[in-house]
Amino acid sequence: MARVFNFSAGPSMLPLEVLREAQADLIDYQGSGQSVMEMSHRSKVYEEIIFGAEKLFRQVYNVPDNYKLLFLQGGASTQFAAVPLNLLRKSGRADYIVTGQFANKAYQEAQKYGQIRLVASSKDKTFSYIPELTKDDFDPEADYAYICFNNTIFGTKFPYIPDTGDVPLVADISSCMISEPLDISKFGVVYGGAQKNVAPAGLTVVIVREDLLGYAKPETPVMLNWKAQVDGGSMYNTPPCWSIYICKLVLEWIERLGGLEVLAENNRKKAALLYDFLDNSKLFGNPVRKQDRSMMNVTFVCPTDELNAQFVKEAAAAGFVNLKGHRSVGGMRASIYNAMPYEGLEKLVAFMREFEKANG
Ligand SMILES: *Cc1c(COP(=O)(O)O)cnc(C)c1O
């Protein structure tokens, strides 16, 4: 068996231990005589999986009791519409900060449903930084304010949680979910596709404060109505059963590591190793303002497109795959989510050092 170091932005690596567990249970889950892929989502045995996953998720991520947690389908992109449909409940206005492509998509989608204001954007510098905002920048009458907390494509992350006063803050946390502790009480809603840090594709996690439920616009499709999904216990219809099961295994893996603090420390060390190398390299550079660097997605470039292409090609041949940057920005990007081992970074940096020697 030869496994590569996979730096994909998502779907991405899962812990090898988790894959082995899933393999062992693939055909006969814990003596049930069936695979999790074949189970009725209403069965007793599956109930234990989904309830267990929710309980662990709350425990590991420290989700406050006054928040509901939903396991949904449709990806983060479906929530770009669900957010305004559920939250534009009084003034019909919302404030958006655009720090990258996914934030921009959410901003565009929301415009179908209300008066949406662009508070700030970092487009002027190719989304290489996070704007500094204070409470005065926000509309106190807005129904919510919106940010993308970690910008997967551009490799930035909010180094702070904006103070929006009493206006609920909504954050897309797709690419930083459960990578380090997060004070969820500072947000009205956080949500994300789980295929980056915690599960295979197909699962979207939405965490919403209880007092924000029940105000969806009447025309909201029931599948996008958070209250309907809460009332159905994430099972208004068939949930993404398999992805929820793997999510539970990933959460158990995090607990075995020692919990979220230990995982976060590993993640910090991984990112520091690569950023330190980039900061001292004469060939590679990182375009992001230092204080806004992402711990999950590290972007980097060589001086020419030819060298970038050569690097991606040689890296893939050496077992470091999916290092090509997003098609909209070029260069390289190493997505180093929870399941990427420290060894993957050590080996990547050693490889980059050799590449620099040969081409610098
Ligand atoms: C990947 C990603 C998305 C899109 O997620 P889908 O589940 O594919 O819809 C949205 N936002 C962020 C920050 C992402 O990283």
The ligand as an SDF file (V2000), in Angstrom:
LIG
                    3D

 15 15  0  0  0  0  0  0  0  0999 V2000
  -14.9920   24.5560    0.0990 C   0  0  0  0  0  0  0  0  0  0  0  0
  -15.6320   25.7860    0.5870 C   0  0  0  0  0  0  0  0  0  0  0  0
  -16.9260   26.1470    0.2190 C   0  0  0  0  0  0  0  0  0  0  0  0
  -17.7430   25.3350   -0.7410 C   0  0  0  0  0  0  0  0  0  0  0  0
  -18.1620   24.1950   -0.1130 O   0  0  0  0  0  0  0  0  0  0  0  0
  -19.1510   23.1670   -0.8230 P   0  0  0  0  0  0  0  0  0  0  0  0
  -19.4160   22.2180    0.2950 O   0  0  0  0  0  0  0  0  0  0  0  0
  -18.4190   22.5590   -1.9620 O   0  0  0  0  0  0  0  0  0  0  0  0
  -20.3500   23.9200   -1.2540 O   0  0  0  0  0  0  0  0  0  0  0  0
  -17.4730   27.2830    0.7680 C   0  0  0  0  0  0  0  0  0  0  0  0
  -16.7710   28.0430    1.6080 N   0  0  0  0  0  0  0  0  0  0  0  0
  -15.5080   27.7520    1.9660 C   0  0  0  0  0  0  0  0  0  0  0  0
  -14.7720   28.6320    2.9060 C   0  0  0  0  0  0  0  0  0  0  0  0
  -14.9060   26.6100    1.4600 C   0  0  0  0  0  0  0  0  0  0  0  0
  -13.6540   26.3050    1.8180 O   0  0  0  0  0  0  0  0  0  0  0  0
  1  2  1  0
  2  3  1  0
  2 14  2  0
  3  4  1  0
  3 10  2  0
  4  5  1  0
  5  6  1  0
  6  7  2  0
  6  8  1  0
  6  9  1  0
 10 11  1  0
 11 12  2  0
 12 13  1  0
 12 14  1  0
 14 15  1  0
M  END
$$$$
